[in-house]
């Protein structure tokens, strides 16, 4: 199984999994660091509900990286805080492209 070479994972983001809503606002899990490649490029993506929204950044991490539920909080290397729109595990299916996990961010 080919995966993204570690030498390309030049960034680190902080991910806090969304745990739900409380009377005081959103609740998040403990922060964890994810080694990744951040691509700050705007693109249209579909949410799990089927809505088309704009993603301002994509985080590419290794294939074994724990996914993050939608609305999880992500702090980018620039210090900007964003939320997860969608997480996808990409399996190349033997096509020669690396397996990886993608986080599409607001």
C-alpha positions as CSV (number, residue, x, y, z in Angstrom):
1,X,0.0,0.0,0.0
2,X,1.6,3.3,-1.1
3,X,1.0,6.3,1.0
4,X,2.1,9.9,0.9
5,X,5.9,10.0,1.7
6,X,6.5,11.6,5.1
7,X,8.9,14.1,3.5
8,X,5.9,15.7,1.8
9,X,3.9,16.1,5.1
10,X,5.6,19.4,6.0
11,X,2.9,20.9,8.1
12,X,1.3,20.2,11.4
13,X,-2.3,21.1,12.3
14,X,-4.2,20.7,15.6
15,X,-7.5,18.8,15.4
16,X,-10.2,18.9,18.1
17,X,-13.0,16.4,17.3
18,X,-16.5,17.8,17.4
19,X,-18.4,16.0,20.2
20,X,-21.8,17.7,19.9
21,X,-23.7,20.8,21.1
22,X,-24.2,21.8,24.7
23,X,-26.2,24.6,26.3
24,X,-23.0,26.6,26.3
25,X,-22.1,26.0,22.6
26,X,-20.1,23.3,20.7
27,X,-18.1,20.7,22.7
28,X,-14.7,19.5,21.4
29,X,-12.4,16.6,22.3
30,X,-8.8,16.9,23.3
31,X,-6.4,18.5,20.8
32,X,-4.2,16.2,18.8
33,X,-1.5,17.1,16.3
34,X,-1.6,15.8,12.8
35,X,1.4,15.8,10.5
36,X,0.1,16.7,7.0
37,X,0.3,18.8,3.9
38,X,-2.0,21.9,3.8
39,X,-3.3,23.1,0.5
40,X,-5.0,26.5,0.9
41,X,-6.9,26.5,-2.3
42,X,-10.6,27.3,-2.7
43,X,-12.8,24.6,-4.2
44,X,-16.4,23.5,-4.2
45,X,-17.2,20.4,-2.2
46,X,-20.4,18.5,-1.1
47,X,-21.3,18.1,2.5
48,X,-22.5,14.7,3.8
49,X,-26.0,16.2,3.6
50,X,-25.5,16.8,-0.2
51,X,-25.1,20.6,0.0
52,X,-22.5,22.3,-2.2
53,X,-20.2,24.6,-0.1
54,X,-16.9,26.3,-0.5
55,X,-13.8,24.7,1.0
56,X,-10.9,27.2,1.7
57,X,-8.3,24.5,2.6
58,X,-7.6,20.8,2.2
59,X,-5.4,18.9,4.7
60,X,-3.7,15.7,3.3
61,X,-2.6,13.3,6.0
62,X,-1.4,9.7,6.0
63,X,-3.8,6.8,5.4
64,X,-3.8,5.7,9.0
65,X,-4.8,9.1,10.3
66,X,-7.9,9.2,12.5
67,X,-10.7,10.9,10.7
68,X,-12.4,14.0,12.2
69,X,-16.2,14.4,12.2
70,X,-17.8,17.3,10.5
71,X,-17.6,20.6,12.5
72,X,-14.4,19.5,14.2
73,X,-12.1,22.4,14.9
74,X,-8.7,22.6,13.0
75,X,-6.0,25.1,13.7
76,X,-3.8,25.6,10.7
77,X,0.0,26.4,10.7
78,X,-0.9,30.1,10.0
79,X,-3.0,30.2,13.3
80,X,-6.3,30.4,11.4
81,X,-9.0,28.2,13.0
82,X,-11.4,26.4,10.7
83,X,-13.9,23.6,10.8
84,X,-14.1,20.3,9.0
85,X,-16.7,20.1,6.2
86,X,-15.9,16.5,5.2
87,X,-13.2,13.8,5.9
88,X,-12.4,11.2,3.2
89,X,-10.1,8.2,3.3
90,X,-8.7,7.9,-0.2
91,X,-7.6,4.4,-1.4
92,X,-5.9,4.5,-4.8
93,X,-7.0,0.9,-5.5
94,X,-3.6,0.0,-6.9
95,X,-3.5,2.9,-9.4
96,X,-0.1,4.1,-8.3
97,X,-1.4,7.2,-6.4
98,X,-0.8,7.4,-2.7
99,X,-3.4,6.4,-0.2
100,X,-4.2,9.2,2.2
101,X,-6.9,10.9,4.4
102,X,-8.3,14.3,3.3
103,X,-9.9,16.9,5.5
104,X,-11.9,19.5,3.6
105,X,-12.1,22.7,5.7
106,X,-14.4,25.8,5.7
